[in-house]
């Protein structure tokens, strides 16, 4: 597609349930990031995929968080046993090449854990 | 951890005035980028300045980079109500892990 697509746009879940957030990057973009943004805060790095290299998972806050990127394209961020502190906007971004171009962001998924 | 830190945290100006915000960072970088965010959702890429560049323009935007001071500034000239948003600097160190600051919230009063 023309931009980075994220789904769902909004997700309300009960504490303790698992959720899956999807990111469909721009076709051909090799770099893909997931960030989390709590209300009124900056962006917290979660995970970085670059081509076929092993992902940089250093930003994942706990082992309840995991992400995968299938076929170098679509990525799924999974949060298991959700907690209220997981409530945030989860943003995905992709880029063709990191040292010449900026990143294109999706509109995010607003996750609310009740 | 956050690499870039924006200053000020918030800025309120009259329409037509210029808005200036600054970003400081800690480690050497490959490039530095500025983004705008409206209504707390997706970010829009505004401008990228590489480590060997000192100044860059794009429309009403002017970005400077001083690698010796590890700082950058974003100037928005002749501001408009539509410029009301949060602005973030993002640094790309040599490991290419894009890192954002906490942002500057700009309010343009009509």
Interface residues (C-beta under 8 A of the other chain):
Chain A: X4 X31 X33 X35 X37 X39 X41 X42 X43 X45 X48 X50 X56 X89 X91 X93 X98 X99 X100 X101 X102 X103 X104 X105 X106 X107 X108
Chain B: X2 X30 X31 X33 X35 X40 X41 X42 X43 X44 X45 X46 X47 X48 X50 X88 X90 X92 X96 X97 X98 X99 X100 X101 X102 X103
